[in-house]
Structure formats: structure tokens, C-alpha cells
């Protein structure tokens, strides 16, 4: 599975130059409940999706070895700071060695976006993630309402407007 994710990341790097600047989120016509999950964060605490009840959740699935995945971390941080009480943002790291790979990268680069560790990709598989980066937007009722394939500028107007529209539901 790691080889498939690596290939997908490499293919994303060769995509059109404008793709990295895209802020569009695919609004899903067929909405499905987000599967419940429990994952550790970088502090070793267990985080459960049940903790997010009543909030909009943004889960960005990626890996620290994938440049297109890490390119959106700053804009995810800005998104979280824009809606600190209503939106929960997590980078779901699929790095094979978990914390050993992720923590040094996040510390070295000064990233503050909260991280969940999914080194066996169990939660990613439950969400149908086959390549990275993929970001899911989950509404207050726990339904997946948006899916972004490839990196996005989460602090761009189009993305902020989408998140705002989900908050109003």
C-alpha cells in the first residue's frame, strides 16, 4: 500500500502547475456518514471522532515524505485559526513509522496543525483514501460533505467560503 501512496504522490507532483494553487473542494452529491475512528495524536493521547460532535471537521490525509501533502499544512493552520471554536483540523499522517517520522518533521518545520497517526492506514482505508493528499470535510452531523483530492489552499476565499457554508448547515 505504501508503494501505491508513493506513486500517487509522485503523480501529483507532475500534475499541472496550477493544481497546487487550487482551492476547490468537491461537494459530494451522495453524502455518507463518516466512519467512527480512534487514533493517537503526537502526544500519545487517544483522539476519538466522537469528540468532534457538533463541529465541522477537516481531515487531511497525507505523509511527511510527500511534498504535495506538506505543502498545504500552513493553509490548514490558517483555516483552524480562522474558525477556532467551530472547525477541527487534523493532519492524518500515514507515515509508516508513525511518531518517529512525523514529530521530527513537524518540529523542524514549525508546523502547529494537530496530527493524528494512522501508520497502518486503517482509518484512511475506511474513508476510501487510495492516494494522497486527500482532505475530507465532515459536517456537524458527522457526514462527509466535501472531498479535496490533491493539495489545496485552505486559506483561499473559495475554500473558506465552502467551510463557512458547511458551518451554516
ROROPA-843701 format. One record per atom (N, C-alpha, C): x negated, y, z; residue in three letters. Coordinates in pm, whole numbers, padded with zeros to 5 digits, always signed. Atoms other than C-alpha are relative to their C-alpha. Example, Ala and Ser with C-alpha at 12.3 -4.5 7.8 and 13.67 -1.06 7.14 Angstrom:
% residues 2
-00089-00119+00000ala
-01230-00450+00780ala
-00090+00120+00000ala
+00082-00119-00006ser
-01367-00106+00714ser
+00077+00109+00073ser
% end
This chain:
% residues 169
-00083-00120+00000unk
+00000+00000+00000unk
-00087+00125+00000unk
+00088-00116-00003unk
-00290+00238+00076unk
-00053+00033-00138unk
+00049-00024+00136unk
-00419+00191-00278unk
+00105+00072-00084unk
-00108-00065+00073unk
-00080+00292-00415unk
+00010+00147+00040unk
-00005-00139-00046unk
-00075+00605-00198unk
-00118+00080-00054unk
+00117-00069+00054unk
-00429+00693-00309unk
+00021+00033-00147unk
-00026-00023+00141unk
-00333+00653-00674unk
+00103+00111-00019unk
-00103-00105+00010unk
-00023+00867-00623unk
-00057+00137+00031unk
+00061-00128-00036unk
-00228+01138-00456unk
-00089+00049-00114unk
+00086-00038+00112unk
-00480+01134-00741unk
+00082+00046-00120unk
-00088-00043+00109unk
-00199+01156-00996unk
+00057+00138+00026unk
-00053-00132-00035unk
-00056+01453-00811unk
-00103+00109-00024unk
+00106-00098+00023unk
-00393+01626-00839unk
-00011+00039-00146unk
+00012-00028+00143unk
-00376+01602-01216unk
+00128+00059-00058unk
-00127-00059+00046unk
-00024+01745-01235unk
-00024+00142-00048unk
+00013-00136+00053unk
+00041+02081-01392unk
-00046+00097+00107unk
+00052-00094-00098unk
-00137+02373-01223unk
+00107+00071+00080unk
-00106-00069-00072unk
+00192+02536-01126unk
+00069-00087+00103unk
-00072+00088-00091unk
+00311+02230-00937unk
-00033+00029+00145unk
+00038-00025-00139unk
+00116+02319-00623unk
+00069+00124+00055unk
-00065-00122-00045unk
+00295+02654-00608unk
+00152-00014+00008unk
-00144+00021+00003unk
+00642+02502-00639unk
+00058+00007+00141unk
-00066-00006-00131unk
+00881+02576-00354unk
+00138-00064-00006unk
-00132+00059+00014unk
+01186+02393-00487unk
+00011-00128+00083unk
-00032+00121-00074unk
+01346+02125-00274unk
+00116-00065-00074unk
-00108+00069+00067unk
+01558+01863-00444unk
+00113-00022+00100unk
-00116+00019-00086unk
+01902+01879-00287unk
+00062-00133-00040unk
-00048+00135+00029unk
+02025+01524-00259unk
+00152-00004-00011unk
-00144+00007+00016unk
+02373+01470-00402unk
+00060-00112+00085unk
-00046+00114-00080unk
+02405+01137-00223unk
-00076+00004+00132unk
+00067-00019-00128unk
+02327+01209+00138unk
+00011-00125+00085unk
+00003+00120-00084unk
+02223+00929+00369unk
-00051+00035+00138unk
+00052-00025-00134unk
+02168+00917+00742unk
-00148-00034+00006unk
+00143+00027-00018unk
+01801+00938+00836unk
-00014-00118+00096unk
+00020+00112-00092unk
+01685+00609+00988unk
-00064+00049+00130unk
+00062-00041-00126unk
+01604+00648+01358unk
-00143-00052+00006unk
+00138+00044-00012unk
+01237+00624+01447unk
-00059+00045+00133unk
+00082-00036-00115unk
+00986+00640+01729unk
-00144-00011-00044unk
+00141-00001+00038unk
+00624+00738+01663unk
-00080+00074+00105unk
+00085-00077-00091unk
+00329+00857+01871unk
-00045+00130-00065unk
+00061-00123+00051unk
+00200+01212+01839unk
-00149-00006+00031unk
+00145-00001-00021unk
-00166+01314+01862unk
-00040-00004+00147unk
+00028+00005-00144unk
-00142+01335+02242unk
+00031-00137+00058unk
-00036+00133-00047unk
-00025+00975+02264unk
+00141-00010+00054unk
-00139+00001-00045unk
+00327+01076+02364unk
+00089-00061-00108unk
-00095+00059+00092unk
+00614+00887+02207unk
+00106+00105-00035unk
-00101-00095+00049unk
+00843+01103+01994unk
+00108-00081-00071unk
-00114+00070+00058unk
+01188+00976+01903unk
+00084+00097-00081unk
-00087-00085+00081unk
+01411+01111+01630unk
+00124+00043+00077unk
-00116-00037-00082unk
+01689+01116+01891unk
-00022+00134+00071unk
+00032-00128-00065unk
+01509+01415+02049unk
+00038+00120-00087unk
-00025-00109+00094unk
+01594+01622+01740unk
+00148+00028-00021unk
-00144-00017+00019unk
+01972+01603+01776unk
+00037+00148+00002unk
-00046-00138+00008unk
+02132+01930+01669unk
-00099+00096-00063unk
+00099-00086+00065unk
+01820+02062+01496unk
-00022-00044-00144unk
+00044+00034+00134unk
+01707+02076+01136unk
-00143-00052+00013unk
+00131+00064-00011unk
+01403+01850+01091unk
-00065-00002-00138unk
+00080+00007+00122unk
+01131+01878+00826unk
-00114-00097+00028unk
+00105+00101-00015unk
+00911+01567+00796unk
-00082-00003-00128unk
+00090+00001+00115unk
+00612+01599+00564unk
-00090-00122+00011unk
+00079+00124+00000unk
+00466+01255+00488unk
-00124+00020-00086unk
+00124-00017+00074unk
+00101+01265+00386unk
-00117-00063+00073unk
+00122+00052-00061unk
-00258+01187+00479unk
-00107+00108-00008unk
+00104-00103-00002unk
-00561+01395+00568unk
-00100-00016-00114unk
+00092+00021+00111unk
-00763+01240+00283unk
+00061+00045-00134unk
-00072-00040+00121unk
-00506+01368+00030unk
+00007+00153-00007unk
+00002-00147+00006unk
-00580+01731-00071unk
+00135+00063-00030unk
-00131-00058+00028unk
-00232+01787-00211unk
+00091-00006+00122unk
-00079+00010-00124unk
-00087+01673+00122unk
-00039+00110+00097unk
+00048-00097-00098unk
-00302+01900+00334unk
+00016+00143-00049unk
-00012-00136+00054unk
-00254+02197+00100unk
+00124+00072+00052unk
-00123-00065-00047unk
+00093+02259+00245unk
+00007+00015+00152unk
-00007-00006-00146unk
+00004+02240+00616unk
+00019+00141+00053unk
-00014-00139-00048unk
-00034+02618+00662unk
+00143+00051-00022unk
-00136-00049+00025unk
+00300+02689+00499unk
+00102-00072+00088unk
-00087+00070-00096unk
+00463+02423+00720unk
-00008+00067+00137unk
+00017-00073-00126unk
+00318+02606+01021unk
+00080+00130-00002unk
-00076-00126+00013unk
+00469+02931+00893unk
+00150-00026+00006unk
-00142+00036-00004unk
+00805+02759+00841unk
+00043-00022+00145unk
-00033+00027-00140unk
+00801+02637+01202unk
+00007+00130+00080unk
+00000-00126-00076unk
+00714+02984+01333unk
+00116+00091-00041unk
-00113-00080+00047unk
+00993+03138+01124unk
+00131-00040+00069unk
-00121+00053-00063unk
+01258+02916+01287unk
-00037-00081+00125unk
+00056+00077-00113unk
+01102+02820+01624unk
+00102-00075+00085unk
-00099+00063-00086unk
+01425+02728+01801unk
+00096-00094-00072unk
-00100+00074+00075unk
+01623+02567+01521unk
-00055-00106-00094unk
+00059+00093+00096unk
+01380+02377+01298unk
-00119-00069+00066unk
+00112+00079-00050unk
+01145+02097+01399unk
-00080-00046-00121unk
+00086+00035+00112unk
+00849+02045+01165unk
-00107-00097+00049unk
+00107+00095-00031unk
+00615+01744+01171unk
-00071-00041-00128unk
+00081+00065+00102unk
+00331+01625+00951unk
-00007-00145+00044unk
+00004+00142-00033unk
+00374+01246+00948unk
-00121-00059-00072unk
+00128+00043+00056unk
+00019+01121+00898unk
-00001-00151-00023unk
+00004+00140+00039unk
-00014+00792+00713unk
-00143-00053-00004unk
+00140+00042-00002unk
-00392+00772+00765unk
-00013-00135+00069unk
+00012+00137-00049unk
-00493+00410+00821unk
-00055-00016+00140unk
+00058+00013-00135unk
-00694+00470+01139unk
+00070+00091+00100unk
-00080-00079-00092unk
-00430+00694+01293unk
-00074+00119+00058unk
+00058-00116-00069unk
-00558+00941+01552unk
-00148+00018-00031unk
+00144-00009+00028unk
-00924+00859+01475unk
-00027+00077-00129unk
+00015-00075+00125unk
-00876+01004+01125unk
+00062+00140+00010unk
-00082-00121+00007unk
-00618+01274+01191unk
-00046+00110+00096unk
+00033-00102-00099unk
-00722+01452+01511unk
-00124+00081-00038unk
+00117-00080+00040unk
-01075+01549+01393unk
+00029+00094-00117unk
-00033-00084+00115unk
-00934+01681+01064unk
+00082+00121+00045unk
-00088-00110-00044unk
-00663+01889+01232unk
-00079+00100+00085unk
+00081-00088-00085unk
-00908+02027+01492unk
-00099+00081-00084unk
+00102-00066+00083unk
-01178+02108+01235unk
+00060+00112-00084unk
-00063-00097+00089unk
-00934+02295+01012unk
+00098+00094+00069unk
-00084-00092-00077unk
-00740+02468+01289unk
+00149-00010-00027unk
-00144+00016+00028unk
-00402+02325+01190unk
+00076-00019+00131unk
-00082+00007-00120unk
-00128+02364+01450unk
+00133-00071-00021unk
-00127+00070+00024unk
+00159+02179+01284unk
-00003-00130+00081unk
-00004+00124-00077unk
+00268+01894+01513unk
-00013-00122-00093unk
+00029+00120+00079unk
+00162+01549+01394unk
+00062-00123+00065unk
-00043+00133-00041unk
+00326+01209+01418unk
-00086-00100-00076unk
+00088+00099+00060unk
+00116+00900+01346unk
+00081-00122-00047unk
-00069+00114+00061unk
+00252+00633+01110unk
-00100-00079-00085unk
+00107+00064+00078unk
-00065+00440+01010unk
+00044-00128-00072unk
-00049+00122+00068unk
+00129+00124+00918unk
+00111+00033-00099unk
-00098-00051+00096unk
+00373+00335+00715unk
+00139-00060+00018unk
-00131+00061-00026unk
+00675+00172+00880unk
+00113+00101-00020unk
-00104-00102+00013unk
+00877+00494+00904unk
+00004+00052-00144unk
+00004-00043+00140unk
+00760+00605+00560unk
+00078-00097-00089unk
-00073+00100+00080unk
+00889+00279+00411unk
+00151+00008+00024unk
-00143-00010-00030unk
+01223+00315+00592unk
+00065+00118-00071unk
-00051-00118+00070unk
+01260+00656+00426unk
-00022-00009-00151unk
+00020+00018+00143unk
+01169+00515+00084unk
-00117+00079-00057unk
+00117-00075+00046unk
+00837+00702+00065unk
-00092-00096-00073unk
+00086+00086+00080unk
+00633+00547-00216unk
-00128+00071-00044unk
+00119-00079+00034unk
+00383+00827-00281unk
-00004+00118+00094unk
+00014-00116-00088unk
+00255+01132-00102unk
-00057+00116-00078unk
-00088-00036-00110unk
+00313+01406-00026unk
+00147-00002-00039unk
-00146-00010+00012unk
+00687+01379+00020unk
+00050+00062+00129unk
-00056-00065-00119unk
+00880+01603+00256unk
+00151-00016-00002unk
-00145+00016-00016unk
+01229+01532+00385unk
+00055+00111+00087unk
-00071-00098-00082unk
+01472+01789+00519unk
+00126-00070+00050unk
-00110+00070-00065unk
+01722+01647+00767unk
+00086+00103+00072unk
-00088-00101-00060unk
+02027+01847+00876unk
+00029-00029+00148unk
-00031+00011-00144unk
+02165+01894+01229unk
+00076-00128+00034unk
-00076+00123-00022unk
+02383+01585+01188unk
-00084-00126-00023unk
+00088+00115+00022unk
+02083+01361+01108unk
+00008-00059-00138unk
-00014+00045+00138unk
+02148+01337+00734unk
-00112+00060-00084unk
+00103-00050+00092unk
+01870+01364+00475unk
+00070+00078-00110unk
-00068-00087+00097unk
+01980+01659+00261unk
-00095+00055-00106unk
+00097-00051+00097unk
+01658+01751+00080unk
-00124-00086-00003unk
+00121+00080+00019unk
+01352+01580-00061unk
-00090+00078-00095unk
+00097-00069+00085unk
+01042+01751-00197unk
-00113-00098-00031unk
+00106+00090+00043unk
+00802+01538-00397unk
-00116+00085-00048unk
+00116-00084+00029unk
+00455+01689-00411unk
-00006+00116+00097unk
+00017-00110-00096unk
+00323+01989-00220unk
+00094+00116-00030unk
-00089-00115+00012unk
+00543+02292-00158unk
-00056+00116+00081unk
+00029-00120-00078unk
+00501+02646-00036unk
+00121+00021+00090unk
-00115-00002-00090unk
+00732+02617+00266unk
+00030+00137+00056unk
-00028-00137-00044unk
+00700+02986+00344unk
+00041+00090-00115unk
-00049-00077+00116unk
+00812+03094-00005unk
+00151+00022+00015unk
-00142-00039-00013unk
+01154+03259-00041unk
+00095-00115-00033unk
-00091+00107+00042unk
+01315+02966-00224unk
+00010-00110+00107unk
-00001+00104-00104unk
+01213+02713+00044unk
+00066+00052+00127unk
-00060-00059-00121unk
+01307+02947+00330unk
+00152+00014-00016unk
-00144-00011+00026unk
+01646+03011+00168unk
+00069-00136+00013unk
-00058+00134-00010unk
+01706+02636+00141unk
+00014-00040+00147unk
-00005+00036-00142unk
+01619+02578+00508unk
+00108+00082+00070unk
-00103-00086-00060unk
+01839+02874+00606unk
+00140-00053-00034unk
-00132+00052+00039unk
+02130+02723+00410unk
+00033-00128+00077unk
-00022+00122-00078unk
+02084+02392+00593unk
+00035+00036+00144unk
-00030-00045-00137unk
+02086+02577+00926unk
+00144+00047+00014unk
-00136-00055-00006unk
+02422+02735+00840unk
+00109-00107-00006unk
-00100+00107+00014unk
+02594+02399+00788unk
+00049-00047+00134unk
% end
